């Protein structure tokens, strides 16, 4: 092996080994706002928000964790590893923290890095970003093989939701425009295509359409009182896309869903 190649390999190895230290330094520089321990989950909340906003955020974190555990996740014999949720006040600060920690900013709204168990949420854009990003690790710990469409669809439900006495009510939101636009154009994926979709499909060039389809298929099921049941069935068929396709199409008739979606109004 040439000396040049050896130097390059050593440099790359040092960069990879140094990455966790870089992440820790950037994340730990954010003030701790509090910790929520609820069931199997423990969320360490950090960020740069006012004291009043921090109190509201901590209460909301507890509500989201409790609601996700009630609706979806199974009980665990041992607690899951800590999740760090970082709350940033605006686009600029989210980008700065993301770049310092990860060298990249996948989204100005927020994102979750399962390899580091760190979620970032832009509160300046919407408090819904906190709910959305927190849902990802909660579902991922319960269902590690969760399909992207189900993961993003449930998180998107929480993104536009209203807290009530019986938990969160999922609302019709802006994604209806993308859904009905694709429906009118004749290029909305079918329910079967949704179940067969990959992460590259869902987060690719037509992400807005796939996110809308996922969210509204799940809203359709939630309003029929079958969302939690469907989630459990899909989790039981982890890593079996064909079985998941059979399950979803048994729960959702494509034609009936399209009629329902066309009639929805913001």
N, C-alpha and C positions, 0 to 999 in steps of 0.2 A: 504493500500500500504506500502510495506516495505521501510525502510530508504534507503537501497541500490538502490532499483529501483527508488526511488525519486531522489536520487543524480545523477543516470545515466541519467534520463530524463531531469533534470535541466542542466546537462553538455551538452547533445545533443542540447537542446534548445539554450543554450548560443553559441554553435558552429555555429548553423544555423543562429542565429541572427547576429553573428559576421562576417559571410561570406561577406556580402556587404561591410563592413568596410575594410576587407582584400583586396577585389577586388579594391576598390577605392584607397587604399594606394599604391598598386602595380602599378596600371595604372597611377595614378596621379604623381608617381615618374618619369615617362617618360616625357621629355620635350615636350611642345606643339610646333608643327611645323607650324600650321596654321589651318584655318577653311575654308571649302568650303560650301557655301549656294547656292543651285541650285534647283529651283522649290520647290517641297515638302520636299526635303532632306537637312539636315545640318550635315556635317561630320566634326568632330573634329579630326585632325590628330596629333598623338603623335609619338615619336620614337627616335631612336638613329642612325641617319644617318648624313652625311656631309651636309653642307649648300647647295651645288650644287645639291646633290641627293634629298634633301628636296624640292627644287624648282621644280625639274622635277617631283617628286612624287605628289606635289600639283596640278600641271598642269594635270597630268594623272588622278588624282581623279576627277577633274572637267570634263574631257572628258568622263570618264566612267559613271559618274552620268548622264550627259547630254544624252549619247547614250542610256542608259537603259531607261530613261524617254521617249525618242523619240520612241523607238522600242516597249516598253512593258507596262510601268506603267501608270495608269490612273491619271488624275489630282485630287488633294485633296483640300477640302475646307480649311483645316488647315494643317500646316506643321507637319510632323512626328517628333517624339522625336529624339534628337541628337543621332547620331551613333559615337562611338569612334573607330577610326582605328589606330592601333599601328603597326609601321613599325620597324622591328628588323633586325640587320645586318647579323645574322648567326644563325645556329641551336642552339648553346649554349645559346645565349641570348634569343631566343624565348622560349626555354625550361625553362630557369630561370624565366622569367616573367610569363609564363603560370603556373608554379608550385607555384610561390609566390601568384598569383591572384586566381587560381582555384584549385590548388592541383593536377593538371593533365595536361598532354600534349597529346591531341588526335592525333596531327600530327605535325611533324617538319616543314611542309610547311606552315602551318597556319590553322586557324579555326575561326568560328564565334560562340559566345555565345549569343543567342537571349535573354536569361533571364537577361543578364547584358548589352545588346546592345554594346558589345565590340567585335571587330574583330582583330586578330593578323595575320600579314603576314611576312614571311621570305624573305626579299629582297636579301639576300645573295645567296639564292637558285635560285630565278628567280623573275623578276619584274612582271611576269604573276601571281604570288601569290597575289599581291596587287589587280589586276583586279578581280581575282577569288573570293577572300574573300569579297571584297566590294560589289559584285553583290548579295551575299546572303541576307544581310539586306535590300537592295533596293527592291528585289523581295518579301521578307517576309513581308515588310510593305504594299505592294500593294496587295499581295495574301497570307494571313496568312495560308491558308490551302494548299499551293502549294505542290504537290507531290514531294517526294525526288528525283525521277528521273528527273523531270523537273527543279527543283532547281539546282541540281548538273550538269545537262546537259548544262543549260545556263551558269552557272558559268564556266564550263569547256570550253565552246566556247570562253569566254573572256580570259581564261588563255593563249590561243594561238591565239592572234589576232593582227592585224596591223591597226594602226590609219591612216585614210585617210580623204579626203575632205568631204566625205559623211558618216563619222562615221567609226566604226571598221569593218574591213574585217576579218571574221573568217577563220582560216587556217587549213589545214590538219596537224595533229601533231602526236606525238609518240603514242597516244592512238589507232591509226590505227592498230598498230601491235597486240594489244590485241583483237581488233575487228576481224581482219582477221584470227587470230589464232583460235578464237572460231568458226568462220564461217567455217574454214577448218575442225575443229574437229567435227562439227555438233552439237555443244551445245550452239550456240548463241541464246539468247532468241528471241522470235518473237516480233513483234510490239505490238500485243495484250498483251503478257506477260509483256512487258515493262510498258504499261499503267496500268496494274493490280498490278505492283510491290509495295512492301512496303519499308519503310526506312530500315528495317532489311535486306531486300534483297539487296538493293542498296549499303549499307555500310557494308555488311557482308563479308563472306569468298571469294565471287566471285566479290568483289567490282570493280576490274579492268575491268572485262567484262561488268558489268552493267554500269559503268561510260562511257566506250567506246561506248556501244550501245546507251545510252542516248545522248551523244555528237553527234554522227554521224547521228542519226535519225534527230536531230535538225539541223545539218549542211545541210542535204539533203533538209529539208524544207526551210532553209534560202536561199539556192541556187535556190529554186523554187519560192522565193519571198513570202512565206506563213507562215513564222515563227511567226511574230507578230500577224497575224490573228489567228493562232492556239492557241497561248498563251491566247489571249482574250477569245476564245471559251472555253478553259479549265478553265479559271478563272470563267467564267459564270456557270460552272458546278462544282463549289467547293463542296467538300465532297460527290460527287456522282461518285464513281469509275466506275460504269457501264456506265454512260454517257460519262465519259472521255475515256473509252475504245472505245466506239462507235465513238467518235470524232477523236481520233488519228488514228484508222484504216481506217476511211473515208479519211483522209489526206495522209496516207502513205500506199501504197500497199507493203506488206511484201516481195513478190518475186522481185518486181522492186527495192526495197531498197537493197536487198541482191546482186543483179546484179551490182548495182551502187557501193556498198561498196567493192565488190570483185575487181572492176576495178580501184579503187583509188590507187594512189602511193604517197609515201612521197617525 
